[in-house]
Amino acid sequence: MAADSPYKIDVALIHCPVINKSGEIIGSAVTNLDLHDIARAGCTYGVDTYWVVTPDTMQQDLVREIVSHWTEGYGGSVNPDRKNALSLIRVCSSLDEVIEGMTEKWSVRPHTLATCARPGQGTEGYSETRNRIRQGIPELLLFGTAWGLAPEVLSRVDGILPPLRGINEFNHLSVRSAVSIILDRLMALPDER
Amino acid sequence: MAADSPYKIDVALIHCPVINKSGEIIGSAVTNLDLHDIARAGCTYGVDTYWVVTPDTMQQDLVREIVSHWTEGYGGSVNPDRKNALSLIRVCSSLDEVIEGMTEKWSVRPHTLATCARPGQGTEGYSETRNRIRQGIPELLLFGTAWGLAPEVLSRVDGILPPLRGINEFNHLSVRSAVSIILDRLMALPDER
C-alpha cells in the first residue's frame, strides 16, 4: 500500500481477457518490466494497490517470485526504493477479484475506468476523473496488455478514458508509458506541470 | 525521422557518462525496452530523432541489430507501427555527436535541456520549455540511464527540467516512464489533458 496518499486509486493490469493483433481474445504473458515500471509510477503518484491480473497460476507464481525478491529478498536490501514500489503489487485471477478486494478495502464499490488506445472509445475526460479522485472516491484504472482490453471488459466498466494522443494519429505507446502518462495527468499537481 | 511533426525536438538517452548508486561515473548497458518504449513515445509526440548514446562499439552494434530487425527485418513486416517508431533511433558515441548532428540537421545549435530526478536541480520550467518548442526552436532533451546523468553533462547544458514529482518525495520512475511523462507534458495539446 502507498504511504501518505490522499487518494483511493488502484491500477489493474489485465493479462486476460485481452485481444491480439487480429482482435481475438487471448491471455498474455507477464512482462517483468511491466511489474517494475508500473509499480514505480504507482508509488510516485499515490496508487494504493497495483493489481496484476492473470488466471494462469504459473504466471501468478512467477510474479510472486519476482515481487518477493524485491520486497523480502536481496533486491530490497540493496534497493529500498524498489522494495517500496513493488510492495504495491497484489496478484489475482480476475477483474471480479480486484473489485471485491477494493470494495472490502474501502467499504464501497470503486468507480471503474478502462483505458483504450482505439479511437472513439472515450466516455469520461481527464478533468472529471481528476475531480472524482480528489473527492476521495475510490477509483480503479484498468489497463490491458497485448493489443488492449477485451470488449467484455470494456462493456462492464463505468467509463473509458479517451485514448492518449500526441501530435498525430500514431498512439502505439507501451502500456508502461500509458500508465505513467495517465497517472501524471490525473495525479500530478497543476503547478508541477 | 518523425513524419508530420511541427516541432524540432530530439531526445538523447545517455549510457555514458552516467552515475551509479554511489555517485561514481559509469557506462551502463543498453536495455531493449528503453529502445522500444522511448521510440514509441517519441513517435507519438513528434520527436524527430531518438539518439541512443554509448561509446561502447559492441553495444552500438547490438542497438543497430535490434533496430534493423524492426525497421528492415521480419519485425517491421508484421508490425509496421513498431517499424515507424524504431526508425527514429540513431546510434552515436557522445553528446558532442548528438549536438553536431542536430546542428547540421537544422542549421542552428539546439537548446539543450537535461532531466534529473534529484531535488533542487530544476532551472527551467515546463511552461517556458513548451513555449520555446512551439516557436520551432530546436530542442534536445537529455535523459540518463542508471542513477542519472553525470555532473559533467549537467554542467554543460543550457538548462535542467525540474524533477517529476507525484504526491510525495518518492520519484524513482524508470527512464522509460520519465521520458513518456515529460513528452506528454511538453507536447500534448492542452485540451487533450
Contacts between the chains, C-beta under 8 A, distances in Angstrom:
chain1	res1	chain2	res2	distance
A	3	B	168	7.4
A	4	B	167	7.1
A	4	B	168	5.1
A	5	B	167	5.8
A	5	B	168	7.8
A	6	B	167	6.9
A	7	B	167	7.4
A	21	B	79	7.9
A	33	B	33	5.3
A	33	B	174	7.5
A	33	B	176	7.7
A	36	B	174	6.7
A	37	B	173	7.9
A	37	B	174	4.5
A	37	B	176	6.0
A	37	B	177	5.6
A	40	B	172	5.5
A	40	B	173	5.5
A	40	B	174	5.8
A	40	B	177	6.7
A	41	B	173	6.0
A	41	B	174	7.9
A	41	B	177	5.1
A	43	B	166	8.0
A	43	B	170	5.2
A	43	B	172	7.4
A	44	B	164	7.3
A	44	B	165	7.8
A	44	B	166	3.8
A	44	B	167	7.7
A	44	B	170	5.5
A	44	B	171	5.5
A	44	B	172	7.1
A	44	B	173	5.7
A	45	B	166	3.9
A	45	B	167	6.2
A	46	B	166	6.1
A	46	B	167	3.9
A	46	B	168	7.4
A	79	B	21	7.9
A	81	B	170	7.1
A	81	B	172	4.3
A	82	B	172	7.4
A	84	B	170	6.7
A	85	B	170	7.9
A	85	B	172	6.7
A	126	B	193	5.5
A	162	B	192	7.7
A	164	B	44	7.3
A	164	B	184	7.3
A	164	B	188	7.7
A	164	B	192	7.7
A	165	B	44	7.8
A	165	B	188	7.2
A	165	B	189	7.6
A	165	B	192	5.6
A	166	B	44	3.8
A	166	B	45	3.9
A	166	B	46	6.1
A	166	B	183	7.5
A	166	B	184	7.8
A	166	B	187	6.0
A	166	B	188	6.5
A	167	B	4	7.1
A	167	B	5	5.8
A	167	B	6	6.9
A	167	B	7	7.4
A	167	B	44	7.7
A	167	B	45	6.2
A	167	B	46	3.9
A	167	B	187	6.4
A	168	B	3	7.4
A	168	B	4	5.1
A	168	B	5	7.8
A	168	B	46	7.4
A	170	B	43	5.2
A	170	B	44	5.5
A	170	B	81	7.1
A	170	B	84	6.7
A	170	B	85	7.9
A	171	B	44	5.5
A	172	B	40	5.6
A	172	B	43	7.4
A	172	B	44	7.2
A	172	B	81	4.3
A	172	B	82	7.4
A	172	B	85	6.7
A	173	B	37	8.0
A	173	B	40	5.5
A	173	B	41	6.0
A	173	B	44	5.8
A	173	B	180	6.9
A	174	B	33	7.5
A	174	B	36	6.7
A	174	B	37	4.6
A	174	B	40	5.8
A	174	B	41	7.8
A	174	B	176	7.4
A	176	B	33	7.7
A	176	B	37	6.0
A	176	B	174	7.4
A	176	B	176	5.8
A	176	B	177	6.6
A	176	B	180	7.7
A	177	B	37	5.6
A	177	B	40	6.7
A	177	B	41	5.1
A	177	B	176	6.6
A	177	B	177	7.0
A	177	B	180	3.7
A	178	B	180	8.0
A	180	B	173	6.9
A	180	B	176	7.7
A	180	B	177	3.7
A	180	B	178	8.0
A	180	B	180	5.0
A	180	B	181	5.3
A	181	B	180	5.3
A	181	B	181	5.8
A	181	B	184	4.5
A	183	B	166	7.5
A	184	B	164	7.3
A	184	B	166	7.8
A	184	B	181	4.5
A	184	B	184	6.7
A	184	B	185	7.2
A	185	B	184	7.2
A	185	B	193	5.2
A	187	B	166	6.0
A	187	B	167	6.4
A	188	B	164	7.7
A	188	B	165	7.2
A	188	B	166	6.5
A	189	B	165	7.6
A	192	B	162	7.7
A	192	B	164	7.7
A	192	B	165	5.6
A	193	B	126	5.5
A	193	B	185	5.3
